[in-house]
């Protein structure tokens, strides 16, 4: 199981609060999906980057995240 380093800096409640605030700018995705994205990529800045890619692309967020995770796994 992967250790979530983001949880060393933020509580789950704080992450949900951040997700709700980020949702204002990225309203194509629900705040719950943004919250799960924070946990999935273990980083707020990477999640924001992926959300920007999604906003400027016709691809789904899941496809973008999948490609990023695949690249990250290949990099290691």
C-alpha positions as CSV (number, residue, x, y, z in Angstrom):
1,X,0.0,0.0,0.0
2,X,1.3,3.4,-0.9
3,X,1.8,5.9,1.9
4,X,0.0,9.2,1.3
5,X,2.6,11.8,2.0
6,X,0.0,14.5,1.5
7,X,-1.7,13.3,4.7
8,X,1.4,14.3,6.6
9,X,0.7,17.9,5.8
10,X,-3.1,18.0,5.6
11,X,-6.0,16.3,7.3
12,X,-8.7,14.8,5.1
13,X,-11.1,17.6,6.2
14,X,-8.5,20.2,5.1
15,X,-8.1,18.5,1.7
16,X,-11.9,18.5,1.2
17,X,-12.0,22.2,2.0
18,X,-9.2,22.9,-0.5
19,X,-11.1,20.8,-3.1
20,X,-14.3,22.8,-2.6
21,X,-12.3,26.0,-3.1
22,X,-10.5,24.6,-6.2
23,X,-13.9,23.5,-7.6
24,X,-14.8,27.2,-8.2
25,X,-12.1,27.4,-10.8
26,X,-12.4,23.8,-12.2
27,X,-16.2,23.3,-12.3
28,X,-16.1,20.6,-15.0
29,X,-15.1,18.2,-12.2
30,X,-16.9,17.7,-8.8
31,X,-15.3,18.8,-5.6
32,X,-15.4,15.1,-4.5
33,X,-13.4,14.1,-7.6
34,X,-10.9,16.8,-7.0
35,X,-10.5,15.6,-3.4
36,X,-9.9,12.0,-4.7
37,X,-7.5,13.4,-7.2
38,X,-5.4,15.0,-4.5
39,X,-5.2,11.6,-2.8
40,X,-4.6,9.7,-6.0
41,X,-1.6,11.7,-7.2
42,X,-0.5,12.6,-3.6
43,X,0.0,16.2,-4.5
44,X,-2.0,19.4,-4.8
45,X,0.2,21.0,-7.3
46,X,0.2,18.0,-9.6
47,X,-3.5,17.7,-9.2
48,X,-3.9,21.4,-10.3
49,X,-1.7,20.8,-13.3
50,X,-3.7,17.8,-14.4
51,X,-6.9,19.8,-13.9
52,X,-5.5,22.6,-16.1
53,X,-4.7,19.9,-18.8
54,X,-8.2,18.6,-18.5
55,X,-9.7,22.1,-18.9
56,X,-7.7,22.8,-22.0
57,X,-8.3,19.3,-23.5
58,X,-11.1,17.3,-24.9
59,X,-9.8,14.2,-23.0
60,X,-11.4,13.0,-19.8
61,X,-9.7,13.7,-16.5
62,X,-9.4,9.9,-15.9
63,X,-7.5,9.5,-19.2
64,X,-5.2,12.3,-18.3
65,X,-4.5,11.0,-14.8
66,X,-4.0,7.5,-16.2
67,X,-1.4,8.7,-18.7
68,X,0.4,10.7,-16.0
69,X,0.4,7.7,-13.6
70,X,1.7,5.4,-16.4
71,X,4.5,7.9,-17.1
72,X,5.3,8.1,-13.4
73,X,5.5,4.3,-13.1
74,X,7.7,4.1,-16.2
75,X,10.0,6.8,-14.8
76,X,10.7,4.7,-11.7
